[in-house]
Amino acid sequence: MATIPGIGVLNATALVAAVGSGETFGRGRDLASWLGLVPRQATTGGRPKLLGITKRGSKYLRKLLIQGTRSALPSLSRTATPLGGWLRGLLARAHGNTVVVALAAKLARMAWALLRNKSEFAAMRPTAA
């Protein structure tokens, strides 16, 4: 899991210590929600409005993931992978801090999938330009 960009040895051990094998969560979004990395939702009149992140869950683990993501964001956004393309599009239309939290949530989902399936991270292949 330490091979995921933005998740180093410290992040990986803290995540495994807090989450275990990931069986507590039914899907990756549940883990991201538990970490407080997804927007809070307020629905009125059938129209959902997404607010800021919830800041619930493990403050220490959320801080580690966000700092790791912040350091990996510049290099990931320059890659020719699907993740790099997604990041470039998101950076064009959203604030940098919002992009950092969105990427942290995505990386938490990846980490959950690796823990749950007991597999290793395979780097994404570059897309055809």
TIGU-47673 format. One record per residue: x, y, z of N, C-alpha, C in turn; residue number from 1. Coordinates in nm, 4 decimals. Example, Ala and Ser with C-alpha at 12.3 -4.5 7.8 and 13.67 -1.06 7.14 Angstrom:
# TIGU-47673
+----------+----------+----------+----------+----------+----------+----------+----------+----------+-----+
|      n.x |      n.y |      n.z |     ca.x |     ca.y |     ca.z |      c.x |      c.y |      c.z |   k |
+----------+----------+----------+----------+----------+----------+----------+----------+----------+-----+
|   1.3190 |  -0.5690 |   0.7800 |   1.2300 |  -0.4500 |   0.7800 |   1.3200 |  -0.3300 |   0.7800 |   1 |
|   1.2850 |  -0.2250 |   0.7080 |   1.3670 |  -0.1060 |   0.7140 |   1.2900 |   0.0030 |   0.7870 |   2 |
+----------+----------+----------+----------+----------+----------+----------+----------+----------+-----+
***
This chain:
# TIGU-47673
+----------+----------+----------+----------+----------+----------+----------+----------+----------+-----+
|      n.x |      n.y |      n.z |     ca.x |     ca.y |     ca.z |      c.x |      c.y |      c.z |   k |
+----------+----------+----------+----------+----------+----------+----------+----------+----------+-----+
|   0.0825 |  -0.1191 |   0.0000 |   0.0000 |   0.0000 |   0.0000 |   0.0865 |   0.1249 |   0.0000 |   1 |
|   0.2108 |   0.1136 |   0.0479 |   0.3002 |   0.2294 |   0.0507 |   0.3451 |   0.2690 |  -0.0892 |   2 |
|   0.3095 |   0.1914 |  -0.1910 |   0.3469 |   0.2259 |  -0.3285 |   0.2451 |   0.3177 |  -0.3944 |   3 |
|   0.1316 |   0.3403 |  -0.3318 |   0.0332 |   0.4352 |  -0.3843 |   0.0944 |   0.5746 |  -0.3722 |   4 |
|   0.0919 |   0.6551 |  -0.4794 |   0.1496 |   0.7891 |  -0.4698 |   0.0782 |   0.8708 |  -0.3628 |   5 |
|   0.1550 |   0.9348 |  -0.2751 |   0.0959 |   1.0157 |  -0.1691 |   0.0745 |   0.9393 |  -0.0400 |   6 |
|   0.0901 |   0.8081 |  -0.0441 |   0.0769 |   0.7282 |   0.0775 |   0.2122 |   0.6625 |   0.1025 |   7 |
|   0.2812 |   0.7125 |   0.2018 |   0.4121 |   0.6592 |   0.2364 |   0.4004 |   0.5538 |   0.3454 |   8 |
|   0.5130 |   0.5213 |   0.4031 |   0.5173 |   0.4180 |   0.5062 |   0.4382 |   0.4613 |   0.6301 |   9 |
|   0.4524 |   0.5858 |   0.6709 |   0.3819 |   0.6349 |   0.7892 |   0.2306 |   0.6331 |   0.7669 |  10 |
|   0.1884 |   0.6811 |   0.6505 |   0.0445 |   0.6804 |   0.6187 |  -0.0091 |   0.5381 |   0.6124 |  11 |
|   0.0661 |   0.4482 |   0.5496 |   0.0203 |   0.3109 |   0.5332 |   0.0059 |   0.2408 |   0.6676 |  12 |
|   0.1037 |   0.2574 |   0.7548 |   0.0943 |   0.1905 |   0.8850 |  -0.0176 |   0.2497 |   0.9695 |  13 |
|  -0.0357 |   0.3806 |   0.9632 |  -0.1451 |   0.4425 |   1.0388 |  -0.2806 |   0.3986 |   0.9847 |  14 |
|  -0.2907 |   0.3852 |   0.8538 |  -0.4161 |   0.3417 |   0.7928 |  -0.4483 |   0.1971 |   0.8287 |  15 |
|  -0.3480 |   0.1110 |   0.8220 |  -0.3707 |  -0.0294 |   0.8574 |  -0.4037 |  -0.0421 |   1.0055 |  16 |
|  -0.3384 |   0.0380 |   1.0907 |  -0.3669 |   0.0330 |   1.2338 |  -0.5096 |   0.0776 |   1.2643 |  17 |
|  -0.5579 |   0.1764 |   1.1906 |  -0.6923 |   0.2286 |   1.2161 |  -0.8019 |   0.1462 |   1.1505 |  18 |
|  -0.7737 |   0.0940 |   1.0306 |  -0.8773 |   0.0295 |   0.9503 |  -0.8688 |  -0.1226 |   0.9556 |  19 |
|  -0.7502 |  -0.1755 |   0.9698 |  -0.7322 |  -0.3206 |   0.9667 |  -0.7370 |  -0.3706 |   0.8239 |  20 |
|  -0.8172 |  -0.4724 |   0.8012 |  -0.8253 |  -0.5296 |   0.6659 |  -0.9323 |  -0.4628 |   0.5804 |  21 |
|  -0.9993 |  -0.3628 |   0.6311 |  -1.0986 |  -0.2898 |   0.5534 |  -1.2356 |  -0.3546 |   0.5501 |  22 |
|  -1.2557 |  -0.4644 |   0.6232 |  -1.3845 |  -0.5336 |   0.6196 |  -1.4945 |  -0.4598 |   0.6942 |  23 |
|  -1.4563 |  -0.3620 |   0.7753 |  -1.5547 |  -0.2834 |   0.8483 |  -1.6396 |  -0.1992 |   0.7542 |  24 |
|  -1.5802 |  -0.1606 |   0.6416 |  -1.6471 |  -0.0712 |   0.5477 |  -1.6948 |  -0.1494 |   0.4267 |  25 |
|  -1.8174 |  -0.1243 |   0.3854 |  -1.8755 |  -0.1955 |   0.2720 |  -1.8207 |  -0.1504 |   0.1382 |  26 |
|  -1.7754 |  -0.0261 |   0.1314 |  -1.7203 |   0.0278 |   0.0069 |  -1.6204 |   0.1374 |   0.0412 |  27 |
|  -1.5450 |   0.1774 |  -0.0583 |  -1.4405 |   0.2764 |  -0.0369 |  -1.4930 |   0.4114 |   0.0069 |  28 |
|  -1.6101 |   0.4479 |  -0.0396 |  -1.6659 |   0.5771 |  -0.0007 |  -1.6974 |   0.5811 |   0.1480 |  29 |
|  -1.7332 |   0.4661 |   0.2048 |  -1.7597 |   0.4610 |   0.3477 |  -1.6332 |   0.4913 |   0.4278 |  30 |
|  -1.5194 |   0.4412 |   0.3808 |  -1.3926 |   0.4729 |   0.4475 |  -1.3613 |   0.6213 |   0.4338 |  31 |
|  -1.3781 |   0.6761 |   0.3143 |  -1.3516 |   0.8185 |   0.2931 |  -1.4445 |   0.9040 |   0.3789 |  32 |
|  -1.5671 |   0.8600 |   0.3954 |  -1.6616 |   0.9308 |   0.4798 |  -1.6202 |   0.9225 |   0.6262 |  33 |
|  -1.5773 |   0.8051 |   0.6686 |  -1.5333 |   0.7864 |   0.8065 |  -1.4116 |   0.8731 |   0.8376 |  34 |
|  -1.3260 |   0.8936 |   0.7376 |  -1.2082 |   0.9784 |   0.7547 |  -1.2432 |   1.1273 |   0.7490 |  35 |
|  -1.3636 |   1.1607 |   0.7044 |  -1.4040 |   1.3002 |   0.6946 |  -1.3547 |   1.3665 |   0.5679 |  36 |
|  -1.3389 |   1.2887 |   0.4602 |  -1.2857 |   1.3422 |   0.3351 |  -1.3918 |   1.3638 |   0.2280 |  37 |
|  -1.5173 |   1.3454 |   0.2597 |  -1.6237 |   1.3668 |   0.1617 |  -1.7071 |   1.4866 |   0.2051 |  38 |
|  -1.7702 |   1.5537 |   0.1115 |  -1.8496 |   1.6708 |   0.1482 |  -1.9743 |   1.6338 |   0.2264 |  39 |
|  -2.0090 |   1.7205 |   0.3183 |  -2.1337 |   1.7065 |   0.3916 |  -2.2457 |   1.7467 |   0.2976 |  40 |
|  -2.3592 |   1.6794 |   0.3073 |  -2.4673 |   1.7053 |   0.2142 |  -2.5891 |   1.7570 |   0.2895 |  41 |
|  -2.6478 |   1.8633 |   0.2377 |  -2.7719 |   1.9175 |   0.2910 |  -2.8718 |   1.9194 |   0.1759 |  42 |
|  -2.9814 |   1.8479 |   0.1914 |  -3.0808 |   1.8401 |   0.0853 |  -3.2065 |   1.9126 |   0.1294 |  43 |
|  -3.2535 |   2.0011 |   0.0452 |  -3.3774 |   2.0706 |   0.0721 |  -3.4538 |   2.0858 |  -0.0586 |  44 |
|  -3.5781 |   2.0534 |  -0.0566 |  -3.6597 |   2.0653 |  -0.1766 |  -3.6143 |   1.9733 |  -0.2882 |  45 |
|  -3.5493 |   1.8639 |  -0.2534 |  -3.5034 |   1.7704 |  -0.3540 |  -3.3735 |   1.8094 |  -0.4212 |  46 |
|  -3.3167 |   1.9217 |  -0.3796 |  -3.1912 |   1.9673 |  -0.4396 |  -3.0773 |   1.9465 |  -0.3405 |  47 |
|  -2.9853 |   1.8576 |  -0.3753 |  -2.8720 |   1.8382 |  -0.2841 |  -2.7721 |   1.9520 |  -0.2953 |  48 |
|  -2.7196 |   1.9930 |  -0.1816 |  -2.6160 |   2.0951 |  -0.1783 |  -2.4979 |   2.0365 |  -0.1013 |  49 |
|  -2.3816 |   2.0338 |  -0.1668 |  -2.2629 |   1.9793 |  -0.1026 |  -2.1896 |   2.0910 |  -0.0298 |  50 |
|  -2.1623 |   2.0673 |   0.0969 |  -2.0938 |   2.1655 |   0.1804 |  -1.9471 |   2.1259 |   0.1950 |  51 |
|  -1.8795 |   2.1753 |   0.2949 |  -1.7391 |   2.1427 |   0.3178 |  -1.7221 |   2.0009 |   0.3699 |  52 |
|  -1.5967 |   1.9587 |   0.3899 |  -1.5725 |   1.8243 |   0.4415 |  -1.6237 |   1.8156 |   0.5842 |  53 |
|  -1.6550 |   1.6948 |   0.6265 |  -1.7226 |   1.6772 |   0.7546 |  -1.6308 |   1.6916 |   0.8744 |  54 |
|  -1.5018 |   1.6621 |   0.8600 |  -1.4035 |   1.6689 |   0.9675 |  -1.4397 |   1.5774 |   1.0839 |  55 |
|  -1.5027 |   1.4670 |   1.0533 |  -1.5287 |   1.3648 |   1.1542 |  -1.4277 |   1.2541 |   1.1347 |  56 |
|  -1.4225 |   1.1631 |   1.2254 |  -1.3298 |   1.0517 |   1.2120 |  -1.1939 |   1.0859 |   1.2703 |  57 |
|  -1.0930 |   1.0179 |   1.2237 |  -0.9579 |   1.0318 |   1.2765 |  -0.8911 |   1.1577 |   1.2221 |  58 |
|  -0.8720 |   1.2555 |   1.3090 |  -0.8099 |   1.3812 |   1.2685 |  -0.6647 |   1.3583 |   1.2263 |  59 |
|  -0.5943 |   1.2723 |   1.2986 |  -0.4540 |   1.2429 |   1.2689 |  -0.4397 |   1.1766 |   1.1323 |  60 |
|  -0.5216 |   1.0766 |   1.1052 |  -0.5128 |   1.0043 |   0.9785 |  -0.5532 |   1.0930 |   0.8613 |  61 |
|  -0.6549 |   1.1753 |   0.8804 |  -0.6964 |   1.2674 |   0.7751 |  -0.5849 |   1.3669 |   0.7440 |  62 |
|  -0.5181 |   1.4168 |   0.8484 |  -0.4081 |   1.5115 |   0.8282 |  -0.2934 |   1.4447 |   0.7529 |  63 |
|  -0.2605 |   1.3206 |   0.7886 |  -0.1543 |   1.2489 |   0.7182 |  -0.1872 |   1.2300 |   0.5707 |  64 |
|  -0.3101 |   1.1884 |   0.5415 |  -0.3493 |   1.1653 |   0.4026 |  -0.3480 |   1.2950 |   0.3214 |  65 |
|  -0.3957 |   1.4025 |   0.3794 |  -0.4006 |   1.5289 |   0.3072 |  -0.2597 |   1.5823 |   0.2829 |  66 |
|  -0.1708 |   1.5706 |   0.3806 |  -0.0334 |   1.6182 |   0.3603 |   0.0407 |   1.5336 |   0.2573 |  67 |
|   0.0184 |   1.4026 |   0.2597 |   0.0789 |   1.3160 |   0.1589 |   0.0265 |   1.3467 |   0.0200 |  68 |
|  -0.1019 |   1.3734 |   0.0114 |  -0.1633 |   1.4072 |  -0.1163 |  -0.1127 |   1.5412 |  -0.1673 |  69 |
|  -0.0973 |   1.6359 |  -0.0756 |  -0.0483 |   1.7684 |  -0.1141 |   0.0917 |   1.7598 |  -0.1750 |  70 |
|   0.1741 |   1.6698 |  -0.1224 |   0.3097 |   1.6567 |  -0.1762 |   0.3117 |   1.5802 |  -0.3082 |  71 |
|   0.2166 |   1.4907 |  -0.3295 |   0.2141 |   1.4105 |  -0.4521 |   0.1381 |   1.4776 |  -0.5664 |  72 |
|   0.0567 |   1.5768 |  -0.5364 |  -0.0291 |   1.6395 |  -0.6374 |   0.0468 |   1.6972 |  -0.7566 |  73 |
|   0.1547 |   1.7733 |  -0.7382 |   0.2216 |   1.8308 |  -0.8566 |   0.2734 |   1.7257 |  -0.9539 |  74 |
|   0.3348 |   1.6208 |  -0.9020 |   0.3886 |   1.5189 |  -0.9930 |   0.2774 |   1.4347 |  -1.0539 |  75 |
|   0.1723 |   1.4049 |  -0.9786 |   0.0614 |   1.3262 |  -1.0323 |  -0.0147 |   1.4018 |  -1.1408 |  76 |
|  -0.0279 |   1.5329 |  -1.1253 |  -0.1051 |   1.6100 |  -1.2242 |  -0.0298 |   1.6237 |  -1.3566 |  77 |
|   0.1005 |   1.5993 |  -1.3561 |   0.1786 |   1.6079 |  -1.4803 |   0.1857 |   1.4750 |  -1.5546 |  78 |
|   0.1430 |   1.3662 |  -1.4932 |   0.1545 |   1.2355 |  -1.5579 |   0.0489 |   1.2201 |  -1.6664 |  79 |
|   0.0757 |   1.1290 |  -1.7594 |  -0.0165 |   1.1037 |  -1.8703 |  -0.1053 |   0.9832 |  -1.8400 |  80 |
|  -0.1452 |   0.9694 |  -1.7158 |  -0.2333 |   0.8599 |  -1.6752 |  -0.3763 |   0.9115 |  -1.6651 |  81 |
|  -0.4732 |   0.8224 |  -1.6547 |  -0.6111 |   0.8691 |  -1.6344 |  -0.6260 |   0.9538 |  -1.5076 |  82 |
|  -0.5522 |   0.9194 |  -1.4027 |  -0.5567 |   0.9983 |  -1.2795 |  -0.5007 |   1.1383 |  -1.3032 |  83 |
|  -0.3928 |   1.1497 |  -1.3811 |  -0.3354 |   1.2800 |  -1.4138 |  -0.4308 |   1.3658 |  -1.4940 |  84 |
|  -0.5017 |   1.3039 |  -1.5891 |  -0.6008 |   1.3780 |  -1.6670 |  -0.7167 |   1.4262 |  -1.5818 |  85 |
|  -0.7604 |   1.3415 |  -1.4895 |  -0.8681 |   1.3785 |  -1.3973 |  -0.8247 |   1.4960 |  -1.3103 |  86 |
|  -0.6999 |   1.4907 |  -1.2618 |  -0.6488 |   1.5988 |  -1.1770 |  -0.6363 |   1.7299 |  -1.2538 |  87 |
|  -0.5865 |   1.7244 |  -1.3760 |  -0.5740 |   1.8481 |  -1.4555 |  -0.7102 |   1.9113 |  -1.4796 |  88 |
|  -0.8095 |   1.8306 |  -1.5102 |  -0.9442 |   1.8838 |  -1.5299 |  -1.0011 |   1.9436 |  -1.4026 |  89 |
|  -0.9762 |   1.8771 |  -1.2909 |  -1.0264 |   1.9255 |  -1.1626 |  -0.9547 |   2.0534 |  -1.1206 |  90 |
|  -0.8238 |   2.0603 |  -1.1453 |  -0.7483 |   2.1819 |  -1.1122 |  -0.7940 |   2.3014 |  -1.1948 |  91 |
|  -0.8430 |   2.2761 |  -1.3168 |  -0.8890 |   2.3846 |  -1.4030 |  -1.0188 |   2.4462 |  -1.3532 |  92 |
|  -1.0978 |   2.3694 |  -1.2796 |  -1.2293 |   2.4215 |  -1.2402 |  -1.2525 |   2.4324 |  -1.0906 |  93 |
|  -1.1565 |   2.3902 |  -1.0064 |  -1.1774 |   2.3950 |  -0.8617 |  -1.0537 |   2.4522 |  -0.7928 |  94 |
|  -1.0722 |   2.4947 |  -0.6703 |  -0.9633 |   2.5488 |  -0.5896 |  -0.8646 |   2.4373 |  -0.5549 |  95 |
|  -0.7390 |   2.4727 |  -0.5377 |  -0.6344 |   2.3750 |  -0.5113 |  -0.6582 |   2.2911 |  -0.3868 |  96 |
|  -0.7097 |   2.3531 |  -0.2804 |  -0.7361 |   2.2784 |  -0.1576 |  -0.8494 |   2.1772 |  -0.1767 |  97 |
|  -0.9463 |   2.2119 |  -0.2578 |  -1.0555 |   2.1198 |  -0.2881 |  -1.0020 |   1.9994 |  -0.3651 |  98 |
|  -0.9106 |   2.0245 |  -0.4561 |  -0.8505 |   1.9172 |  -0.5346 |  -0.7696 |   1.8246 |  -0.4448 |  99 |
|  -0.6980 |   1.8816 |  -0.3489 |  -0.6189 |   1.8008 |  -0.2563 |  -0.7088 |   1.7061 |  -0.1774 | 100 |
|  -0.8198 |   1.7562 |  -0.1268 |  -0.9105 |   1.6722 |  -0.0483 |  -0.9768 |   1.5675 |  -0.1368 | 101 |
|  -1.0131 |   1.6043 |  -0.2596 |  -1.0734 |   1.5072 |  -0.3515 |  -0.9750 |   1.3961 |  -0.3851 | 102 |
|  -0.8494 |   1.4312 |  -0.4065 |  -0.7478 |   1.3301 |  -0.4354 |  -0.7213 |   1.2435 |  -0.3125 | 103 |
|  -0.7214 |   1.3035 |  -0.1939 |  -0.7030 |   1.2254 |  -0.0715 |  -0.8154 |   1.1241 |  -0.0553 | 104 |
|  -0.9385 |   1.1641 |  -0.0869 |  -1.0514 |   1.0709 |  -0.0792 |  -1.0350 |   0.9585 |  -0.1810 | 105 |
|  -0.9872 |   0.9922 |  -0.3005 |  -0.9660 |   0.8911 |  -0.4038 |  -0.8559 |   0.7936 |  -0.3621 | 106 |
|  -0.7486 |   0.8445 |  -0.3039 |  -0.6403 |   0.7580 |  -0.2593 |  -0.6844 |   0.6704 |  -0.1420 | 107 |
|  -0.7708 |   0.7236 |  -0.0554 |  -0.8242 |   0.6422 |   0.0544 |  -0.9093 |   0.5281 |  -0.0012 | 108 |
|  -0.9840 |   0.5553 |  -0.1070 |  -1.0635 |   0.4498 |  -0.1706 |  -0.9736 |   0.3442 |  -0.2328 | 109 |
|  -0.8637 |   0.3887 |  -0.2947 |  -0.7684 |   0.2934 |  -0.3511 |  -0.7080 |   0.2065 |  -0.2418 | 110 |
|  -0.6709 |   0.2697 |  -0.1316 |  -0.6120 |   0.1960 |  -0.0206 |  -0.7112 |   0.0946 |   0.0353 | 111 |
|  -0.8386 |   0.1326 |   0.0449 |  -0.9407 |   0.0396 |   0.0932 |  -0.9514 |  -0.0807 |   0.0007 | 112 |
|  -0.9492 |  -0.0561 |  -0.1309 |  -0.9598 |  -0.1655 |  -0.2275 |  -0.8416 |  -0.2610 |  -0.2148 | 113 |
|  -0.7225 |  -0.2057 |  -0.1937 |  -0.6051 |  -0.2910 |  -0.1774 |  -0.6127 |  -0.3726 |  -0.0491 | 114 |
|  -0.6579 |  -0.3085 |   0.0588 |  -0.6711 |  -0.3812 |   0.1851 |  -0.7774 |  -0.4896 |   0.1758 | 115 |
|  -0.8882 |  -0.4556 |   0.1176 |  -1.0010 |  -0.5485 |   0.1104 |  -0.9703 |  -0.6689 |   0.0214 | 116 |
|  -0.9035 |  -0.6442 |  -0.0919 |  -0.8736 |  -0.7519 |  -0.1867 |  -0.7396 |  -0.8193 |  -0.1609 | 117 |
|  -0.6659 |  -0.7675 |  -0.0606 |  -0.5333 |  -0.8214 |  -0.0280 |  -0.4442 |  -0.8273 |  -0.1518 | 118 |
|  -0.4375 |  -0.7146 |  -0.2225 |  -0.3587 |  -0.7085 |  -0.3452 |  -0.2569 |  -0.5950 |  -0.3349 | 119 |
|  -0.1762 |  -0.5816 |  -0.4385 |  -0.0726 |  -0.4788 |  -0.4437 |  -0.1115 |  -0.3729 |  -0.5459 | 120 |
|  -0.0598 |  -0.2532 |  -0.5275 |  -0.0900 |  -0.1424 |  -0.6166 |  -0.0131 |  -0.1580 |  -0.7465 | 121 |
|  -0.0824 |  -0.1468 |  -0.8572 |  -0.0203 |  -0.1474 |  -0.9901 |  -0.0360 |  -0.0073 |  -1.0476 | 122 |
|   0.0744 |   0.0553 |  -1.0827 |   0.0704 |   0.1917 |  -1.1358 |  -0.0124 |   0.1956 |  -1.2638 | 123 |
|  -0.0811 |   0.3077 |  -1.2830 |  -0.1650 |   0.3236 |  -1.4011 |  -0.0798 |   0.3413 |  -1.5244 | 124 |
|  -0.1262 |   0.2857 |  -1.6328 |  -0.0542 |   0.2986 |  -1.7600 |  -0.0842 |   0.4331 |  -1.8233 | 125 |
|   0.0151 |   0.4899 |  -1.8913 |  -0.0096 |   0.6166 |  -1.9605 |  -0.1146 |   0.5986 |  -2.0702 | 126 |
|  -0.1940 |   0.7030 |  -2.0901 |  -0.2950 |   0.7007 |  -2.1948 |  -0.2332 |   0.7470 |  -2.3256 | 127 |
|  -0.2945 |   0.7097 |  -2.4332 |  -0.2464 |   0.7525 |  -2.5655 |  -0.2783 |   0.9000 |  -2.5830 | 128 |
|  -0.1834 |   0.9763 |  -2.6272 |  -0.2039 |   1.1211 |  -2.6408 |  -0.2539 |   1.1585 |  -2.7761 | 129 |
+----------+----------+----------+----------+----------+----------+----------+----------+----------+-----+
***
